[in-house]
Amino acid sequence: MPKPHIPGSPLLSFSTSQIPASHRLEHWASYNAATLMGLDIRTIDSTPLVAEEITLHCPTLRLARVKGSPQVIERSERFIATNPTGDVAMFFALGGEAFFYHSTGMILLKPGQAVLCDLDRPFLRGFSQGVYELVLTVPREEYVRLAHGSSLREPVIYDFATAAGAPGKDAAAASLASLANSVLARQGEGLEQGEQEAFALMEQLLTKTPGTDPRSAYQRALKEIERRFTDHSLDRAQVAAAAGISERQLTRLFAAQGISFGDYLVSHRLQTAEALLGSEPYTPIAEIARRCGFASPSHFARTFKARMGALPSELQRANRG
């Protein structure tokens, strides 16, 4: 497949609409490899892939808006060895939910959240409801400069929008998403200025000092739970340390929200498990239990039954039909 090209324009576009169903996956992967990043892409079932993307090449960074049917994308160690990028990427979820598996855990990315990650560290992303997102990539050397020398060892989550679409609590991330949309809409006009504005927002986002107020501490605690809930040994002390507060303070923060730390952690694990049981109806229950941070399948089954009113196996069987 030849590389996409639009004469005189840095804006590229792709759609599967005119491609035979049997060749869509191949062309979709080739387009992304040529314009954004190499990906090992698979569909979830036998339904033909439907996908579209516009990509904008700025002098240094790249922007894209991606929309597609349910799929799984992966950059494994073996794949990265033959398809390195040297880039850092930020994925802004505009719709649906996505599972993001990485070397130290799993993230459930919801609309209004963004994940920042190193593209040359293994990850797997699953879109059971389809993908709809903005993508920004920047060379790793530029990222290190913007982060004042810090490297990106594991994915970081930002909230750039609320459920109603208003800007989220990470103001710089919200402004960055808005800017990316604006630059894509201008179709190549004012690229250098747009890129400099993006760099300024990224620097602000990457070098901000965590707040000391209770709301900031609570949000840091939630992020730590979201980042590490797959670890069945995760406890109050570890989350408090990550939030920069004492265990007693952490207990008070959750109490102020009308829930205990333990109940919140279990609820988060069960919510993720319920989503997995629906999107992966043939995955062994023991595997889902492990991926959601439960110490054993029996403990998972008892807890799920008590909270959800049905056994995990019953829900999974219902989703096979």
C-alpha positions in Angstrom: 0.0 0.0 0.0 1.5 3.4 -1.0 1.9 6.0 1.7 -1.0 8.4 1.9 -0.3 11.8 0.3 -2.1 15.1 -0.1 -0.1 17.4 -2.3 0.9 20.6 -0.6 -0.7 19.7 2.7 0.6 18.1 5.9 -2.9 16.8 6.6 -3.5 13.1 5.7 -6.7 11.1 5.8 -7.8 7.5 5.7 -11.1 5.6 5.6 -11.9 1.9 5.2 -15.2 2.8 3.4 -13.8 2.0 -0.1 -11.6 -0.9 0.9 -12.8 -4.5 0.6 -13.5 -6.0 4.0 -10.9 -8.7 3.8 -8.1 -6.0 3.3 -9.2 -3.4 5.7 -7.1 -4.5 8.7 -4.0 -4.7 6.6 -4.5 -1.2 5.2 -5.4 0.3 8.5 -2.2 -1.0 10.1 -0.2 0.2 7.1 -1.6 3.7 7.3 -0.9 4.0 11.0 2.7 2.7 10.5 3.3 5.2 7.7 1.8 8.3 9.4 1.7 7.9 13.2 3.1 4.7 14.8 3.4 1.0 14.0 0.7 -1.1 15.7 -0.2 -4.8 15.8 -4.0 -4.5 15.2 -6.7 -7.1 15.6 -10.5 -7.1 15.5 -12.4 -8.5 18.4 -14.7 -10.6 16.3 -15.5 -11.4 12.6 -17.2 -8.1 11.9 -15.4 -6.2 9.2 -13.3 -3.3 10.5 -14.7 0.2 10.1 -12.2 3.0 10.7 -11.2 6.5 9.8 -8.4 8.8 10.8 -7.0 12.3 10.0 -3.4 12.9 10.8 -1.5 16.2 10.9 2.3 16.4 10.8 3.6 19.5 12.5 7.3 20.3 12.4 8.0 18.1 15.5 4.8 16.6 16.9 2.0 14.7 15.2 -1.7 14.9 15.8 -4.6 12.6 14.9 -8.3 12.1 15.3 -9.2 8.4 15.2 -12.5 6.7 15.0 -13.1 3.0 14.5 -15.1 -0.2 15.4 -14.1 -2.5 18.3 -10.4 -3.6 18.0 -7.3 -4.5 20.0 -3.9 -2.8 19.3 -0.6 -3.9 20.8 3.0 -3.0 20.9 4.7 -6.0 22.4 8.5 -6.3 23.2 9.0 -8.3 20.0 7.0 -5.8 17.9 8.8 -2.8 19.3 12.2 -4.4 18.6 11.4 -4.3 14.9 9.2 -1.2 14.9 10.7 1.3 17.3 9.3 4.9 17.3 11.4 6.9 19.7 8.2 8.7 20.6 6.0 9.5 23.6 2.2 9.6 23.0 -0.8 11.0 24.6 -4.2 9.4 23.9 -7.3 11.5 24.7 -10.4 9.3 25.0 -13.4 11.1 23.4 -15.8 8.1 23.6 -16.2 4.6 24.8 -14.0 2.8 27.3 -10.6 1.3 26.7 -8.5 -1.1 28.6 -4.8 -0.2 28.7 -2.5 -3.0 29.8 1.1 -2.2 30.6 4.1 -3.8 32.4 3.0 -2.8 35.9 -0.8 -3.0 35.7 -4.0 -2.2 33.9 -5.9 1.1 33.4 -9.6 1.5 32.5 -9.6 4.6 30.4 -13.0 6.4 30.3 -14.2 9.3 28.1 -12.6 12.5 29.3 -9.4 10.8 30.4 -6.0 10.8 28.7 -3.1 8.5 29.1 0.5 9.5 28.5 2.9 6.7 27.6 6.2 5.8 26.0 5.5 4.0 22.7 8.6 1.9 23.1 7.5 0.3 26.3 5.1 -2.7 25.8 1.3 -2.1 26.0 -2.0 -3.5 24.8 -5.1 -1.5 24.4 -8.6 -2.9 23.9 -11.7 -1.0 22.6 -14.8 -3.2 23.1 -17.1 -0.3 22.3 -15.0 1.1 19.5 -12.2 3.7 19.4 -12.8 7.5 19.3 -9.8 9.5 20.4 -7.3 12.3 19.8 -3.7 11.2 19.6 -0.6 13.4 20.1 3.0 12.1 19.6 6.2 13.9 20.4 9.9 12.7 20.1 11.2 11.3 23.4 14.0 13.9 23.5 11.5 16.7 23.2 9.4 15.1 26.0 12.5 15.0 28.3 13.2 18.7 27.6 9.6 19.6 28.3 9.6 17.5 31.5 12.8 19.2 32.6 14.9 16.1 32.4 12.4 13.5 33.8 11.8 10.3 31.9 8.5 8.5 31.5 8.8 5.2 33.2 5.1 4.2 33.3 1.8 5.5 31.9 0.2 8.6 33.5 -3.5 9.4 33.6 -5.0 12.9 33.2 -8.6 14.1 33.4 -9.2 16.6 30.6 -13.0 16.7 30.5 -16.0 16.0 32.7 -18.9 13.7 31.9 -20.8 16.8 30.6 -17.8 17.7 28.3 -16.6 20.7 30.4 -12.9 21.0 31.1 -11.7 18.5 33.7 -9.5 19.1 36.7 -6.2 18.8 34.7 -6.5 22.2 33.1 -3.4 22.0 31.0 -4.6 18.6 29.6 -8.0 20.1 28.8 -6.4 23.0 27.0 -4.1 20.6 25.1 -7.1 18.5 23.9 -8.9 21.7 22.8 -5.8 23.0 21.0 -5.3 19.6 19.2 -8.9 19.8 18.0 -8.4 23.4 16.9 -5.2 22.7 15.0 -6.7 19.7 13.2 -9.7 21.8 12.2 -7.4 24.5 10.7 -6.1 21.7 8.3 -2.5 22.8 8.3 -2.7 26.5 8.9 -0.5 28.0 11.6 1.3 24.8 12.4 4.4 26.3 14.0 2.4 28.5 16.3 0.0 25.7 17.2 3.0 23.4 18.0 4.6 26.0 20.2 1.3 26.5 22.1 1.1 22.7 22.5 4.7 22.5 23.8 3.9 25.2 26.4 0.9 23.3 27.6 2.8 20.0 27.8 5.5 21.7 29.8 2.9 23.1 32.2 1.3 19.6 32.5 4.6 17.7 33.0 6.2 20.0 35.5 3.2 21.0 37.7 3.8 20.6 41.5 1.1 18.4 43.2 -1.2 20.4 45.3 -1.3 20.1 49.1 -5.0 20.7 49.5 -7.4 17.8 50.4 -8.9 17.7 46.9 -5.5 17.3 45.2 -4.5 14.6 47.7 -7.8 12.7 47.2 -7.3 12.8 43.4 -3.8 11.5 43.7 -5.1 8.7 45.8 -7.7 7.8 43.2 -5.1 7.8 40.5 -2.9 5.5 42.5 -5.8 3.1 42.9 -6.6 3.2 39.2 -2.9 2.6 38.4 -2.3 -0.3 40.8 -5.7 -1.9 41.6 -4.6 -5.1 39.7 -2.1 -5.7 42.5 -3.9 -7.8 45.1 -1.5 -6.6 47.8 -2.3 -2.9 47.3 -3.2 -1.4 50.7 -4.0 1.9 52.5 -0.4 2.6 53.4 0.8 2.4 49.8 -1.9 4.6 48.5 -1.4 7.2 51.3 2.3 7.3 50.5 1.6 7.9 46.8 -0.8 10.7 47.7 1.7 12.3 50.1 -0.5 12.0 53.1 -0.8 9.9 56.3 -3.1 6.8 56.5 -5.3 8.7 58.9 -5.7 11.6 56.5 -6.5 9.1 53.7 -9.2 7.6 55.8 -10.7 11.0 56.4 -10.6 11.9 52.7 -12.6 8.8 51.7 -15.0 9.2 54.7 -15.8 12.8 53.4 -16.9 11.2 50.2 -19.2 8.8 52.1 -17.2 5.7 51.4 -14.3 3.8 53.0 -11.0 3.2 51.3 -11.6 -0.5 51.3 -15.1 -0.2 49.8 -13.9 2.1 47.1 -11.0 -0.2 46.1 -13.4 -3.3 45.9 -16.0 -1.3 44.0 -13.3 -0.2 41.4 -12.1 -3.8 41.0 -15.7 -5.1 40.6 -16.6 -2.4 38.1 -13.6 -3.4 36.0 -14.4 -7.1 36.4 -18.0 -6.5 35.3 -16.8 -4.7 32.1 -14.3 -7.5 31.4 -17.0 -10.2 31.8 -19.0 -8.4 29.2 -16.3 -7.7 26.7 -14.4 -11.0 27.2 -17.1 -13.7 27.7 -14.6 -16.6 27.1 -11.7 -15.5 29.3 -11.3 -17.8 32.3 -12.8 -16.4 35.5 -9.5 -17.0 37.3 -7.7 -14.8 34.8 -10.3 -12.0 35.2 -10.0 -12.3 39.0 -6.2 -12.0 38.7 -6.4 -9.0 36.4 -8.7 -7.2 38.7 -6.6 -7.6 41.9 -8.5 -10.4 43.7 -6.3 -12.8 45.7 -8.2 -15.9 44.5 -11.1 -16.9 42.1 -13.2 -18.0 45.1 -12.7 -14.6 46.8 -13.7 -12.9 43.6 -16.8 -15.0 43.1 -18.0 -14.4 46.7 -17.4 -10.7 46.5 -19.0 -10.3 43.1 -22.0 -12.3 44.1 -22.5 -10.2 47.3 -22.3 -6.9 45.5 -23.8 -7.7 42.0 -26.3 -10.4 42.9 -24.9 -13.0 40.5 -21.9 -15.1 40.1 -19.2 -14.0 37.6 -19.7 -17.2 35.6 -23.5 -16.5 35.3 -22.9 -13.0 33.9 -20.3 -14.3 31.5 -22.6 -17.0 30.2 -25.3 -14.4 29.7 -22.9 -12.4 27.6 -22.1 -15.3 25.3 -25.5 -15.2 23.7 
